[in-house]
Amino acid sequence: MLRNGRRPLSTIAAIAALTCMANAGPARADVLPIDKLQNVATGYCLDSGGDTTHQKVPASLYRDCVDSLNLEWTYDPKSRQIRNVATGYCLDSGGDTTQQKVPASLYYNCGDPSPNLQWTYDAKSRQIRNVATGYCLDSGGSTTQQKVPASLYFDCGDPSPNLQWTPYLDGAYPPG
């Protein structure tokens, strides 16, 4: 429980599994609404920026976790994609494993089954890990600007809070 009496999402996968079980019946992809994905170290939230002018755009982190569709996401446990509500773009690793830290991006075609667009959440480490690269979503730790680039870091064994995230279910984000 948080100080405000609300509960953070303990694990995307566990709740997604519960959602699927609760909705047993005709096969369908149950999509889990996520109000915000907030970094533990910085307090910044994953942001789409609202840009839909290119097929791939940079993912960023925004200081003020305000009520904006650019900061709202869904998680589809079947495709394992994290999709932005405002743009419809999905979080993308790009597949680059040549560097320790690479930029995170958003890709327009969420129908693409590429593992670059697939993610898992580990409730114990609180890390969001890409299926293709094994890299984890990283805040970088900078809090000097309103908006900073989101990145992916190769060492998910690092316990840094820069790699830890709190996903809040729809409507559960603590009011600011």
VEXDREN-2710 file (C-alpha; in Angstrom, 1 decimal):
% VEXDREN-2710
k/r/px/py/pz
1/MET/0.0/0.0/0.0
2/LEU/1.1/3.5/-0.7
3/ARG/0.9/6.3/1.8
4/ASN/-2.3/7.6/0.1
5/GLY/-4.0/4.2/0.6
6/ARG/-3.7/3.2/-3.1
7/ARG/-2.0/0.0/-4.3
8/PRO/0.7/0.1/-7.0
9/LEU/0.5/-2.6/-9.7
10/SER/2.6/-5.4/-8.2
11/THR/3.1/-7.1/-11.5
12/ILE/1.8/-6.6/-15.0
13/ALA/2.0/-10.3/-15.7
14/ALA/0.2/-11.5/-12.6
15/ILE/-2.7/-9.1/-13.0
16/ALA/-2.9/-9.8/-16.7
17/ALA/-3.1/-13.5/-15.9
18/LEU/-5.9/-12.8/-13.4
19/THR/-7.7/-10.7/-16.0
20/CYS/-7.5/-13.4/-18.6
21/MET/-8.8/-16.0/-16.1
22/ALA/-11.6/-13.8/-14.9
23/ASN/-12.7/-13.2/-18.5
24/ALA/-12.7/-16.9/-19.5
25/GLY/-14.9/-17.5/-22.4
26/PRO/-14.5/-16.6/-26.1
27/ALA/-10.8/-16.1/-26.9
28/ARG/-9.7/-12.5/-27.0
29/ALA/-6.7/-10.4/-26.1
30/ASP/-7.4/-8.7/-22.8
31/VAL/-5.6/-5.4/-22.6
32/LEU/-4.6/-4.0/-19.3
33/PRO/-4.9/-0.2/-18.9
34/ILE/-1.9/1.3/-17.2
35/ASP/-2.4/4.9/-15.9
36/LYS/1.3/5.6/-15.6
37/LEU/4.7/3.9/-15.7
38/GLN/6.7/5.9/-13.2
39/ASN/10.4/5.5/-12.5
40/VAL/11.4/4.8/-8.9
41/ALA/14.6/7.0/-8.9
42/THR/13.4/10.1/-10.7
43/GLY/9.6/10.0/-10.4
44/TYR/9.4/10.7/-14.1
45/CYS/6.8/8.9/-16.2
46/LEU/7.2/7.2/-19.6
47/ASP/5.9/9.7/-22.3
48/SER/5.1/9.3/-25.9
49/GLY/5.3/13.0/-26.6
50/GLY/2.3/12.6/-28.9
51/ASP/4.5/12.6/-32.1
52/THR/3.0/10.5/-34.9
53/THR/4.9/12.1/-37.8
54/HIS/7.4/9.2/-38.3
55/GLN/7.2/5.4/-38.1
56/LYS/9.7/5.4/-35.2
57/VAL/9.9/8.2/-32.6
58/PRO/12.0/8.6/-29.4
59/ALA/10.5/7.6/-26.1
60/SER/10.9/10.1/-23.3
61/LEU/10.3/10.6/-19.7
62/TYR/8.2/13.5/-18.4
63/ARG/8.7/15.1/-15.0
64/ASP/5.1/16.0/-14.3
65/CYS/3.0/12.8/-14.3
66/VAL/-0.1/14.7/-15.2
67/ASP/-3.4/13.5/-16.6
68/SER/-2.4/13.2/-20.2
69/LEU/-3.0/10.4/-22.8
70/ASN/0.7/10.8/-23.8
71/LEU/1.5/9.3/-20.4
72/GLU/-1.0/6.5/-20.5
73/TRP/-0.3/3.0/-21.7
74/THR/-1.9/-0.4/-22.1
75/TYR/-0.3/-3.8/-21.8
76/ASP/-1.4/-6.7/-23.9
77/PRO/-0.4/-9.9/-22.2
78/LYS/-0.9/-11.9/-25.4
79/SER/1.4/-9.8/-27.6
80/ARG/3.4/-8.5/-24.6
81/GLN/3.3/-5.0/-26.1
82/ILE/3.2/-1.7/-24.2
83/ARG/1.1/0.7/-26.3
84/ASN/0.6/4.4/-25.8
85/VAL/-3.0/5.5/-25.6
86/ALA/-2.6/8.8/-27.4
87/THR/-0.5/7.7/-30.4
88/GLY/-1.1/3.9/-30.6
89/TYR/2.7/3.5/-30.9
90/CYS/4.4/0.6/-29.0
91/LEU/7.5/0.7/-26.9
92/ASP/10.4/-0.6/-29.1
93/SER/13.9/-1.7/-28.2
94/GLY/15.2/-1.3/-31.8
95/GLY/17.1/-4.5/-31.3
96/ASP/20.5/-2.8/-30.8
97/THR/22.8/-4.7/-28.4
98/THR/26.1/-3.2/-29.6
99/GLN/26.2/-0.6/-26.7
100/GLN/25.6/-0.8/-23.0
101/LYS/22.9/1.9/-23.2
102/VAL/20.7/2.5/-26.2
103/PRO/17.7/4.9/-26.8
104/ALA/14.2/3.6/-26.3
105/SER/11.8/4.4/-29.1
106/LEU/8.2/4.0/-30.0
107/TYR/7.1/2.2/-33.2
108/TYR/3.9/2.8/-35.2
109/ASN/3.1/-0.7/-36.3
110/CYS/2.0/-2.6/-33.2
111/GLY/0.8/-5.4/-35.5
112/ASP/4.4/-6.4/-36.0
113/PRO/5.1/-9.5/-33.9
114/SER/8.8/-8.6/-33.5
115/PRO/10.3/-9.4/-30.1
116/ASN/11.8/-5.8/-30.2
117/LEU/8.2/-4.8/-29.3
118/GLN/7.7/-7.3/-26.5
119/TRP/8.2/-6.7/-22.8
120/THR/8.0/-8.4/-19.5
121/TYR/7.8/-7.0/-16.0
122/ASP/9.5/-8.6/-13.0
123/ALA/7.7/-7.6/-9.8
124/LYS/10.6/-8.5/-7.6
125/SER/13.2/-6.4/-9.4
126/ARG/10.6/-3.9/-10.7
127/GLN/12.2/-4.0/-14.1
128/ILE/10.6/-3.8/-17.6
129/ARG/12.7/-6.0/-19.8
130/ASN/12.7/-6.3/-23.6
131/VAL/12.3/-9.9/-24.9
132/ALA/14.6/-9.5/-27.9
133/THR/17.6/-7.7/-26.3
134/GLY/17.2/-8.5/-22.6
135/TYR/17.8/-4.8/-22.0
136/CYS/15.8/-3.0/-19.3
137/LEU/14.0/0.3/-19.5
138/ASP/16.2/3.0/-17.9
139/SER/15.6/6.5/-16.7
140/GLY/19.2/7.5/-16.7
141/GLY/18.7/9.3/-13.4
142/SER/18.6/12.8/-14.8
143/THR/16.1/15.2/-13.2
144/THR/17.6/18.5/-14.6
145/GLN/15.0/19.0/-17.4
146/GLN/11.2/18.7/-17.7
147/LYS/11.6/16.0/-20.4
148/VAL/14.5/13.6/-20.8
149/PRO/15.2/10.7/-23.2
150/ALA/14.2/7.2/-22.2
151/SER/16.9/4.5/-22.7
152/LEU/17.5/0.8/-22.3
153/TYR/20.4/-0.6/-20.3
154/PHE/22.1/-3.9/-20.9
155/ASP/22.7/-5.0/-17.3
156/CYS/19.3/-5.9/-15.8
157/GLY/21.2/-7.4/-12.8
158/ASP/22.0/-3.9/-11.7
159/PRO/19.7/-3.1/-8.7
160/SER/19.7/0.7/-9.6
161/PRO/16.4/2.4/-9.0
162/ASN/17.0/4.0/-12.4
163/LEU/15.9/0.6/-13.8
164/GLN/12.9/0.2/-11.5
165/TRP/9.4/1.1/-12.4
166/THR/6.0/1.3/-10.7
167/PRO/3.1/0.6/-13.1
168/TYR/-0.2/2.0/-11.9
169/LEU/-3.5/0.5/-13.1
170/ASP/-5.9/2.8/-14.7
171/GLY/-7.2/5.4/-12.2
172/ALA/-4.8/4.2/-9.4
173/TYR/-2.1/6.8/-9.9
174/PRO/-1.8/8.9/-6.8
175/PRO/-3.2/12.4/-7.4
176/GLY/-0.6/15.1/-7.5
END
